[in-house]
Structures are given as structure tokens and as C-alpha cells.
């Protein structure tokens, strides 16, 4: 019994080894008989493929897997994965049946159908005696004169959406995305090198979608600087080891991302190891001019203090690219908004400067100056960077960012003398307070870190980062750790309890995980947090020690109220309106003269039409009576005769 079992196992193993041997031999034979070229005598029909010598790439016909309509394209793909197409010949002109043939004729490579219609071809050259089209192990498909050993055309000079090692990134080079995941026709996104500068660009139709940093940009952001591996990959050199890059590719995807892919032999799979734009803030002008972007917030964009959305309706709908404009236009000024660690586009000019005062002076000399930054270099020299155009691509919280000073009108950010100074990109409107010398003491629950430009809300139970402040709606948004509530609904119900707000607190939670300050997105890189919207109650009359403290509030004087507190109390015919932060007339006193004129106007409005009607009636009666009298007179005269 044991002997028979052993023989059974041995027979099974022998069968497996035999099958494996047959498979290897079949693969070897297939590789031997597979061709890698097209000649004048032998074209390539639909259903046939070329295989590169090392079995790395294949060339043949393919079509979308979905849809009922037949669309056939000639393309190149990896032999190990036919779904990864790296080049397409007739991307915008598919063959609508399966009669296509790729052949060499009339000194050119052409794709035609059974009727002779040409769907794609290389440029026709001079008369050649021995033309061959060959697929290489690099993925390059080359048309060459085999006798003269001259390359006449190659697919590497006419790429579609994929960059392979051996291609040359020059001013003429373009990668154009597919229209969709299934459609290889030319899409909306183009990857190229910007003319005149060593800067890589992704265009969406005719507008910039993403830009890499220029070499002279001061290394202001790491995420969109190309890693050295990618720089070497894009910059073809014979000194580069092809083996290092043969399993790598760069793709311009249909949804606007430039991705660098690497093949992991151990996992037998491809993985994306670099991608741009990798978040909303990487998209060119995502927040528009004078809008600042923050990847650590669900509110991606906000206007700088002193600015407002150019188109409020679009801004509220989450369309930020139109950006922000100044609250008021002014020719010049000498007040600057100080922002820390800001990413910004490249400066328009630079100067040598002794110190920040010197740099500030350079900006003040020119009314076109929008911002300046005084920076130290690695060689211990200093430089003054000047921006004369509207600022765009502003981004907060960048480790290598600039300390940026942006010109603003003082009246746009400090409408009241009691307003606290701005804190980074956040305004601190009255009555909110960051210290005893500004705002209302009842609202002294904020702290500004001047070193980082970060605003914090100090609740009874702890300190929270402030994401945004909106004085118009009297609301601000804070970030809270997600573990403090199981979910958004629980947080909304318990946020006031978590923050320990009591009945006397001027603050109240209005919503959580969303807000009216802007359009929240899920693109935040700060994981493990939720955002809570808090409103503040309208304040009482401002505290004061003398009438000079009440100059921001007309029609008020500094007096004691019934509680013995000195406040800017409104005059007798006015009352305090905490919503508009001003003394307004009592309802009975509003426009007394105009109120008196209202009954008169009403009387006139009624009496004039009635009087006119009476007048017209009287005239009509008078005319009628005159006619009657004349008739009677005529009658009496005729009787007399």
C-alpha cells in the first residue's frame, strides 16, 4: 500500500515537471519565432504582434474593452502587462473594423485598412532600398534604413502620454494625456518644458495647471521640486545606467496628474512613487490672486486680510481660481501684512540689501510693489526679493517658505482702533481679543504666536488652532482632534460640552465638520482632525476709561452703566446695536423731519387726485350749463321773431 502511494506521488510530480518543461519549451519556441520587425515584404495585421528581442515590449492592435463600437488602435505595451499602453500611433483616428494593417510602402510606415484608407503614417522621405521598422527593448519603435544604418523615424520623438528612459526632454517634447481611462485620443492635459526657463509645466488646454520650481526660486517648496532620480530620468545621458531606469515610466494621466511609476520585481507590480499636483495647493493658481492655500485645513482657500473674494458666489461654491481683490484701491501705502513661512511664486526682481529696513525701503520706492521678503542665503549674503505683480500660488505652513510682507491699506485691516492686529493670514476683528489692549475683555480667548503667525483659540479645556475667521458672519473655525468625538454627528451634539462653554460664554458651536466660511474639501493632509465652526455673540457697549476711548463709536460718551462699569454709552436718542457695532437712532427718532413729512405726503397724495377730479367735474358742469343757456337764448329769440 505504501509503495503504491509513493508511486502515485512520484507520478504526480513527474506530470507537473513535464507540464512545466513543455510550458518553458513552448515559451522559448514562441520567443524564437516571434518577430520584432516589419519589412516591405511582411506587414503586421490586426491580431498579430511584434515582440522586442528581450521580450520587454509588444506592438500590436488593441481596442477599448468597454463599449459596443469597434475602435482599433496600434500601440506599444509591456509584454508583462498588456493593460499598460505606452504609445499609440493612431490615437485620434481609430480604425472602425479589424482589417487594419501596419506596413512599409512608398518609403514610409503606414496604417491602413482593406480599402486602402490611411489612418496614420510617418513622413515620406527619400527613396530607400531596404527599410525596416523594429521594436526595441527600450520601447522605441524605429523606422530605419538597414543598408545605411540610418534612423528615419522613431516613436520616441512622437510620444503620446508616457515618457520612457531614452527619450529626450527638450523644448519640442510634449506628453498629451488620454481623454479617459479607456480612450487614448488626445486629452486636455499636456506636459512640457516651459520655453526659456528650466521649468516643467502641465497645461490644461491653454492654461497652466502645475509648474515645477525654477532653479532660482529659492527652493521655497519641496513637494514640487523634482527628485534627483526623476531629473536624471528626464535628462537622458549615456552615462546614466539604463538598468536603473528601464523599469520606470512617467505618465501624463487623463485627470491632470504627472506620475512617476516604478516596477517592483519582488511584488511583480507597478507603484506610483511621485505625483504632481499632489493636492489642491499644488494646482497652479488654485486659490487665485491674493488667495492663500492651506493643505492642513478642510477650508483650502481664504483671502488675505484686507482682501475679499472677487466673485463671492463662485467662491462659496468652491471655485476659487478667480482669487481675491483689495477691499479698497489705493495708489500707495506704507503698511505691510507680515506672513510667516509662505510659499509664493518667483519674485519679479531682487536686490542686495543690508537689512530688512533697507529691503522695505526698496519696496516703498515703487507704488507697483505688492510685497517684499528679506532673505539670507547659504553663502551668508542677503537678498531683497520684490514682487510687483499680483501675488498667486500663496501657500501657508511651508518649512522652507518665505517671511513675506504684503502691502495693504491699514484701513482695510484695522477699521477700528480697538481691532487687534492681524495674526498671520487671519484677521482678529472686534470684539475678538488677543490681549488686554485690543478687542473686548469678554472675548479675550485668542492667542497669536508672532513667531509662527498662528492664531489659537483658548477654550476652558485647552488650546485649538484657528483655521479661518469671518467677521461678516461672526464665525470662526477651529481644528479639534478626531478622537474627542466618535463622528461628526456626535461632535456636533457634544462640542459645546467638550469645549466647556457655559451659559455666560460669548461663544457658541454652530456646526462641525463643515462650515459657512468656505467650501470644505477632503484634501486636508492633517489627518486625525475635525473642524468645528463657532459663532460669537454681539458684544455689549465697548469698555472705556475716557471719552477718547469712544472715538470709534460716534454718538457715544464714556459713562458708568447701571452696573458701575464705564462703557461707551449711546446718547439719549440712540441705542447700541451689537450687530453693526455702532450707536443707531431710536425707532421713534429716526429722521424726525422725514417722519413728519410722511403724513403730509400721504395727504397730498390722496387730496391732489381728488381735487383734480372735482376741478374737472366743475369745469364740465360749467361748460354744460353755458351750452344750455345758449340754447335757451336762441329758442327765445326765434319765438320773439
C-alpha positions in Angstrom: 0.0 0.0 0.0 2.8 2.4 0.9 4.7 1.5 -2.2 1.7 2.3 -4.4 1.2 5.7 -2.6 4.8 6.6 -3.3 4.5 5.7 -6.9 1.3 7.8 -7.1 3.2 10.8 -5.7 6.1 10.3 -8.0 3.8 10.1 -11.0 2.1 13.3 -10.0 5.4 15.1 -9.6 6.6 13.8 -12.9 3.5 15.0 -14.6 3.9 18.5 -13.1 7.5 18.7 -14.2 6.6 17.5 -17.7 3.9 20.2 -18.0 6.3 22.9 -16.7 9.0 21.7 -19.2 6.6 21.8 -22.0 5.5 25.3 -21.0 9.1 26.6 -20.9 9.8 25.0 -24.2 6.7 26.5 -25.7 7.6 29.9 -24.4 11.1 29.6 -25.7 9.8 28.5 -29.1 7.3 31.3 -29.2 10.1 33.8 -28.4 12.3 32.3 -31.1 9.5 32.5 -33.7 8.2 35.9 -32.5 9.5 38.7 -34.7 10.4 42.2 -33.6 10.2 44.0 -37.0 8.2 44.8 -40.1 9.7 44.8 -43.6 8.5 45.7 -47.0 7.5 42.1 -47.6 5.9 41.4 -44.2 3.4 43.8 -42.6 1.5 43.4 -39.3 -2.2 42.6 -39.4 -4.8 43.0 -36.7 -4.3 40.0 -34.3 -0.6 39.8 -34.8 2.1 41.4 -32.6 5.8 42.3 -32.6 7.8 41.3 -29.6 11.1 43.1 -28.7 14.2 40.9 -28.5 14.3 40.7 -24.7 10.5 40.2 -24.5 10.0 43.5 -22.7 7.6 45.3 -25.1 5.0 44.3 -27.6 3.4 46.2 -30.5 0.1 45.3 -32.0 -3.6 46.2 -32.3 -5.8 46.9 -29.3 -9.2 48.5 -28.5 -11.2 49.6 -25.5 -12.7 46.8 -23.5 -15.9 48.6 -22.9 -18.5 49.8 -25.5 -20.1 48.1 -28.4 -18.4 50.2 -31.2 -15.2 48.7 -32.7 -12.3 51.0 -32.4 -8.8 49.6 -33.2 -5.5 51.3 -32.4 -1.9 50.4 -33.0 0.1 50.7 -29.8 3.0 49.5 -27.7 2.6 47.9 -24.3 4.6 46.0 -21.7 4.9 42.3 -22.6 4.2 41.5 -18.9 1.1 43.7 -18.8 -0.9 44.5 -21.9 -3.0 47.0 -20.0 -0.1 49.4 -19.7 0.0 51.0 -23.1 3.0 53.4 -23.5 2.5 54.6 -27.1 -0.4 54.8 -29.6 0.0 55.5 -33.3 -3.5 56.5 -34.5 -4.8 57.8 -31.2 -7.1 60.4 -32.8 -8.1 58.3 -35.9 -9.2 54.7 -34.9 -9.9 52.0 -37.4 -13.6 51.0 -37.1 -13.1 47.4 -38.1 -10.5 44.7 -37.7 -9.0 44.9 -41.3 -6.1 47.2 -40.3 -2.6 46.5 -41.5 0.7 48.2 -40.4 3.1 48.1 -43.3 6.0 49.7 -45.1 5.2 51.1 -48.5 6.2 54.2 -50.6 9.2 54.8 -48.3 7.1 55.3 -45.2 5.4 53.3 -42.4 1.7 53.5 -42.7 -1.5 52.1 -41.1 -4.4 51.3 -43.5 -7.5 49.2 -43.8 -8.6 46.8 -46.5 -10.0 49.6 -48.6 -6.6 51.3 -48.6 -7.6 54.2 -46.4 -4.6 55.5 -44.5 -5.2 56.2 -40.7 -1.6 57.1 -39.8 1.8 57.3 -41.4 5.3 58.6 -41.0 6.6 61.4 -43.1 7.6 60.2 -46.6 11.3 60.5 -47.2 13.8 59.9 -50.0 13.9 56.7 -52.0 15.3 53.9 -49.8 16.3 50.4 -50.8 15.9 48.5 -47.5 13.5 49.8 -44.9 12.8 48.0 -41.6 10.6 49.0 -38.7 11.9 47.5 -35.5 10.7 47.4 -31.9 13.5 47.7 -29.4 13.7 46.6 -25.7 13.6 50.3 -24.7 10.0 50.5 -26.1 11.2 52.6 -29.0 9.7 51.7 -32.4 12.2 52.7 -35.1 12.0 53.0 -38.9 15.5 52.7 -40.3 17.4 52.2 -43.5 19.1 48.9 -42.7 21.7 49.3 -45.5 22.9 52.8 -44.5 22.2 52.1 -40.7 20.2 55.4 -40.5 17.2 56.0 -38.3 14.5 57.7 -40.3 11.8 57.9 -37.7 11.2 56.7 -34.1 8.2 56.7 -31.7 10.4 58.3 -29.0 10.2 61.6 -30.9 6.4 61.4 -31.2 5.3 60.2 -27.7 1.7 60.1 -26.5 1.2 60.2 -22.8 4.2 58.2 -21.5 7.9 59.1 -21.0 10.4 56.2 -21.2 14.1 56.2 -20.5 15.9 57.2 -23.7 13.5 59.9 -24.7 14.9 63.5 -24.7 13.1 66.2 -22.8 13.7 69.3 -24.9 11.7 72.4 -26.0 9.7 70.5 -28.6 8.8 67.5 -26.4 5.2 67.0 -25.4 3.2 64.4 -23.5 -0.5 64.6 -24.1 -2.9 62.7 -21.8 -5.6 60.3 -22.9 -9.2 61.6 -22.9 -10.2 59.0 -20.4 -9.0 55.7 -18.9 -10.4 53.8 -21.9 -10.0 56.4 -24.6 -6.5 57.1 -26.0 -7.5 60.1 -28.0 -5.8 63.4 -27.2 -7.0 64.7 -23.8 -7.0 68.1 -22.0 -3.6 67.9 -20.3 -0.1 68.5 -21.8 3.3 68.0 -20.1 6.2 70.0 -21.5 9.2 72.1 -20.7 8.5 75.8 -20.4 10.1 77.9 -23.1 13.1 80.0 -21.9 13.4 78.5 -18.4 14.3 75.2 -16.9 10.8 74.7 -15.6 8.4 71.8 -16.3 4.7 72.6 -16.9 1.4 70.8 -17.0 -1.1 72.7 -19.1 -4.9 72.2 -19.1 -5.8 73.2 -22.6 -4.2 76.7 -22.8 -3.9 77.4 -19.1 -1.2 76.4 -16.6 -2.3 73.5 -14.3 1.0 72.8 -12.5 4.6 74.2 -12.6 7.8 72.9 -11.1 10.0 75.3 -9.2 12.6 77.2 -11.2 16.2 76.8 -10.2 16.3 80.4 -8.9 13.1 80.2 -6.9 15.0 79.9 -3.6 13.9 76.3 -3.0 10.7 77.5 -1.5 8.8 74.2 -1.6 10.0 70.6 -1.6 6.9 68.8 -2.9 7.0 70.2 -6.4 10.8 70.1 -6.8 11.7 67.1 -8.9 13.7 64.4 -7.0 17.2 63.8 -8.4 16.1 60.3 -9.7 13.4 61.9 -11.9 15.7 64.7 -13.1 18.2 62.0 -14.2 15.4 60.0 -15.8 14.1 63.0 -17.8 17.6 64.2 -18.7 18.8 61.4 -20.9 22.6 60.8 -20.8 24.7 57.9 -21.9 26.4 58.0 -18.5 23.1 57.1 -16.8 22.8 53.3 -16.2 19.8 52.1 -18.3 19.2 49.2 -16.0 18.3 51.6 -13.2 15.6 53.3 -15.3 14.4 50.5 -17.6 11.5 49.6 -15.3 10.4 53.2 -14.7 8.0 55.5 -16.6 6.4 58.9 -16.3 2.7 59.3 -17.3 0.6 62.3 -18.0 -2.8 61.0 -16.8 -6.2 61.9 -18.2 -7.1 63.6 -14.8 -4.2 66.0 -14.9 -1.6 64.2 -12.7 2.0 63.8 -13.7 3.0 60.4 -12.2 6.4 58.6 -11.9 6.0 54.8 -11.8 8.4 52.1 -10.7 8.2 48.4 -11.2 8.7 46.3 -8.1 10.1 42.9 -9.2 9.5 41.3 -5.9 5.8 42.3 -5.8 5.5 42.0 -9.6 3.6 45.2 -9.7 3.9 48.9 -10.6 3.6 51.6 -7.9 3.4 55.4 -8.2 6.3 56.9 -6.2 5.8 60.6 -7.2 2.9 62.6 -8.4 2.1 66.2 -9.0 -0.1 68.1 -8.4 -0.4 66.0 -5.2 -3.0 68.2 -3.6 -5.2 71.3 -4.3 -2.5 73.7 -3.3 -0.1 72.2 -5.9 -2.6 73.2 -8.7 -1.4 76.4 -10.3 -3.5 79.4 -9.1 -5.9 77.1 -7.3 -6.8 80.0 -4.9 -6.2 82.8 -7.5 -4.5 86.1 -6.9 -4.1 87.1 -3.2 -5.8 83.9 -2.1 -3.8 81.6 0.3 -4.0 77.8 0.2 -3.6 75.5 3.2 -3.3 71.7 2.9 -3.8 71.4 6.6 -7.3 72.6 6.5 -10.6 71.5 5.1 -11.1 75.1 4.0 -8.4 75.1 1.2 -8.6 78.8 0.3 -9.1 82.1 2.0 -8.5 85.7 1.1 -5.7 87.5 2.9 -6.7 90.1 5.5 -7.7 93.3 3.6 -8.9 91.3 0.6 -12.3 89.8 -0.4 -13.3 87.2 -3.0 -13.6 88.7 -6.4 -16.8 86.7 -7.1 -18.4 85.8 -3.8 -21.0 83.3 -5.3 -18.3 81.3 -7.1 -16.1 81.4 -4.0 -18.9 80.0 -1.9 -19.5 77.3 -4.5 -15.8 76.1 -4.2 -14.5 77.8 -7.3 -11.5 79.8 -6.1 -9.4 80.4 -9.1 -10.7 83.9 -9.7 -9.0 84.8 -6.4 -9.3 87.9 -4.3 -9.2 91.7 -4.7 -8.3 94.5 -2.3 -11.2 95.9 -0.3 -10.3 99.4 -1.5 -7.9 100.5 -4.2 -5.2 102.9 -3.2 -2.2 104.2 -5.0 0.4 103.7 -2.3 0.9 102.9 1.3 3.4 102.1 4.0 1.7 99.3 6.0 2.6 95.7 5.4 1.0 92.5 6.4 3.6 90.2 7.9 3.2 86.5 7.0 5.4 83.6 8.1 6.6 80.6 6.2 4.8 81.3 2.9 5.3 79.6 -0.4 4.9 82.1 -3.2 5.7 82.3 -6.9 9.1 83.5 -8.0 9.8 87.2 -7.3 9.9 89.7 -10.2 13.2 91.3 -9.1 15.8 91.1 -6.4 18.3 93.5 -4.9 21.2 93.4 -2.5 20.1 94.8 0.9 21.8 95.4 4.2 18.8 94.6 6.3 15.0 94.4 6.3 14.6 98.1 6.7 16.7 98.6 3.5 14.5 96.0 1.7 11.3 97.6 2.9 12.6 100.9 1.5 13.1 99.4 -1.9 9.5 98.3 -1.9 8.2 101.7 -0.8 10.1 103.4 -3.6 7.8 101.8 -6.1 4.0 102.1 -5.9 3.7 98.9 -8.0 5.4 96.9 -5.3 3.0 94.3 -3.9 5.3 92.5 -1.4 8.9 92.1 -0.3 11.0 89.5 1.5 14.4 89.9 3.1 16.2 86.5 2.9 19.6 85.2 3.9 21.5 82.9 1.6 23.6 79.9 2.3 26.8 81.9 1.5 25.8 84.4 4.2 24.8 87.0 1.7 21.4 88.7 1.9 18.9 89.5 -0.7 15.8 91.6 -1.1 13.1 90.0 -3.2 10.4 92.2 -4.7 7.0 91.2 -6.2 5.4 93.8 -8.5 2.6 91.7 -9.9 -0.4 90.3 -8.1 0.6 87.5 -5.8 -0.5 84.0 -6.7 0.2 80.5 -5.6 0.4 81.6 -2.0 0.6 78.7 0.4 0.8 78.5 4.2 2.9 76.4 6.6 5.8 75.7 4.4 9.0 74.8 6.2 11.2 76.4 3.5 8.8 79.3 2.9 9.5 83.0 2.9 8.7 85.5 5.6 6.6 87.6 3.3 5.5 91.2 3.8 2.5 92.2 1.7 1.3 95.8 1.2 -2.2 96.5 2.4 -4.2 99.6 3.3 -4.3 100.0 7.0 -8.0 100.9 6.9 -8.8 97.6 5.3 -7.5 95.5 8.2 -8.0 97.8 11.2 -11.3 99.6 10.6 -11.4 100.2 14.4 -8.5 101.4 16.5 -9.6 98.7 19.1 -9.2 95.9 16.5 -6.4 93.6 17.3 -3.5 93.2 14.8 -3.8 90.5 12.2 -2.2 87.2 13.1 -0.7 85.6 10.0 -3.4 85.1 7.4 -6.2 85.6 10.0 -7.7 88.9 10.9 -8.8 89.4 14.5 -11.9 91.6 14.3 -13.5 93.4 17.2 -14.7 92.2 19.7 -12.3 89.2 19.5 -9.2 89.8 21.6 -5.6 88.6 21.7 -4.6 90.9 24.5 -5.6 93.5 27.1 -5.0 96.4 24.7 -7.4 95.4 21.9 -10.8 93.9 21.4 -13.3 93.4 24.2 -12.1 91.7 27.5 -15.1 89.4 27.4 -13.7 87.9 24.2 -10.1 87.6 25.3 -9.9 84.0 24.3 -7.3 84.1 21.5 -3.5 84.0 21.3 -1.3 85.0 18.4 2.1 83.3 18.1 4.1 86.1 16.4 7.0 83.7 15.6 4.8 81.4 13.5 1.9 83.7 12.6 -0.6 81.1 14.1 -3.8 82.1 15.8 -5.2 79.9 18.6 -8.5 79.7 20.4 -8.1 79.3 24.2 -11.1 77.3 25.4 -11.5 76.4 29.1 -10.3 72.8 28.4 -7.4 73.6 26.1 -6.0 75.5 23.1 -7.1 74.9 19.5 -5.7 76.1 16.1 -7.9 78.6 14.3 -8.3 77.9 10.6 -10.4 80.9 9.5 -12.2 83.9 10.8 -15.2 85.6 9.1 -16.2 89.0 10.7 -19.2 89.3 8.4 -20.9 86.2 9.8 -19.2 86.5 13.2 -17.9 83.0 12.9 -14.5 81.2 13.1 -13.3 77.6 12.6 -11.1 75.6 14.9 -9.4 72.2 14.5 -10.1 69.5 17.0 -8.7 66.1 17.4 -11.0 63.4 16.0 -10.7 61.2 19.0 -12.6 63.8 21.1 -15.7 62.6 19.3 -16.6 59.3 17.5 -18.0 61.1 14.5 -19.2 64.4 13.2 -22.8 64.0 14.4 -21.6 63.2 17.9 -19.2 66.1 17.8 -21.9 68.5 16.7 -24.0 67.4 19.7 -21.2 67.5 22.2 -18.7 70.1 21.0 -20.0 72.8 23.4 -19.6 70.3 26.3 -16.2 69.3 25.1 -15.1 72.9 24.8 -16.8 73.6 28.2 -18.8 76.6 27.1 -21.3 77.8 29.7 -24.3 80.0 29.5 -22.3 83.2 30.1 -19.8 82.4 27.3 -20.0 84.7 24.3 -19.2 81.7 22.1 -21.4 79.0 20.7 -20.8 76.0 18.5 -22.8 76.3 15.3 -21.7 73.3 13.2 -19.0 70.7 13.0 -17.1 69.0 10.2 -18.4 71.7 7.8 -18.9 75.5 7.8 -20.2 78.5 6.0 -16.8 80.2 5.8 -16.0 78.4 2.6 -16.3 75.2 0.7 -14.7 72.4 2.8 -12.8 69.7 1.0 -11.4 66.3 1.9 -7.9 67.3 0.6 -6.5 68.1 4.0 -3.2 66.5 4.8 -3.7 67.0 8.6 -5.3 63.6 9.4 -7.0 62.8 12.7 -8.7 66.2 13.0 -12.2 67.6 12.5 -13.2 71.2 12.1 -15.7 73.0 14.3 -17.4 76.2 13.5 -18.0 78.6 16.4 -20.0 81.9 16.4 -19.7 84.8 18.8 -22.5 86.8 20.3 -22.9 90.5 19.6 -20.9 92.5 22.2 -22.1 95.0 24.8 -21.1 98.6 24.6 -17.2 98.9 24.5 -15.4 99.4 27.8 -13.7 102.7 28.3 -11.8 104.9 30.7 -12.2 108.2 29.0 -14.2 109.7 26.1 -11.1 109.3 23.9 -11.7 105.5 24.0 -15.1 106.1 22.3 -13.9 107.8 19.2 -14.6 104.7 17.1 -18.2 104.9 18.1 -20.0 108.2 17.2 -22.9 109.4 19.3 -21.5 107.8 22.5 -19.7 109.0 25.6 -17.8 107.3 28.3 -20.1 106.9 31.3 -21.0 104.4 34.0 -23.8 102.0 33.3 -26.2 100.7 36.0 -23.6 98.0 36.9 -21.0 100.6 37.7 -18.9 99.8 34.6 -17.5 102.5 32.4 -18.6 102.0 28.8 -19.2 104.0 25.7 -22.9 104.6 26.2 -25.0 105.8 23.4 -26.6 109.3 23.6 -30.2 109.7 24.6 -31.7 109.4 21.1 -29.5 106.4 20.2 -29.2 102.8 21.2 -26.4 100.3 21.0 -26.5 97.7 18.1 -24.0 94.9 18.7 -24.6 93.5 15.2 -23.3 96.6 13.4 -21.0 97.7 16.3 -22.5 101.2 16.4 -25.0 103.5 18.1 -28.1 103.8 15.9 -31.1 106.1 16.3 -34.1 105.0 18.3 -37.0 103.9 16.1 -39.1 107.0 17.1 -36.3 109.4 16.4 -35.2 108.1 13.1 -35.4 111.0 10.6 -37.9 113.1 12.6 -38.4 115.7 9.9 -38.9 113.0 7.3 -41.4 111.2 9.6 -43.4 114.4 9.9 -43.3 114.8 6.2 -44.8 111.4 5.6 -48.4 112.3 6.7 -48.2 115.5 4.6 -47.1 113.4 1.6 -49.9 111.0 2.3 -52.4 113.8 2.5 -51.1 115.4 -0.7 -51.0 112.0 -2.4 -54.7 111.5 -1.7 -56.1 115.1 -1.9 -54.4 116.0 -5.2 -56.2 113.3 -7.3 -59.5 114.1 -5.6 -59.1 117.8 -6.1 -58.2 117.3 -9.7 -61.3 115.2 -10.2 -63.5 117.8 -8.5 -61.9 120.5 -10.7 -62.5 118.6 -13.8 -66.2 117.9 -12.8 -66.7 121.6 -12.0 -65.3 122.6 -15.4 -67.5 120.1 -17.1 -70.6 121.3 -15.3 -69.8 124.9 -16.1 -69.3 124.1 -19.9 -72.6 122.2 -19.9 -74.5 125.0 -18.3 -73.1 127.5 -20.7 -74.3 125.4 -23.6 -77.8 125.1 -22.1 -78.1 128.9 -21.6 -77.1 129.5 -25.2 -79.7 127.1 -26.5 -82.4 128.8 -24.4 -81.4 132.2 -25.7 -81.7 131.0 -29.3 -85.1 129.5 -28.6 -86.5 132.7 -27.0 -85.1 134.8 -29.9 -86.8 132.7 -32.5 -90.1 132.8 -30.6 -89.9 136.6 -30.5 -89.4 136.8 -34.2 
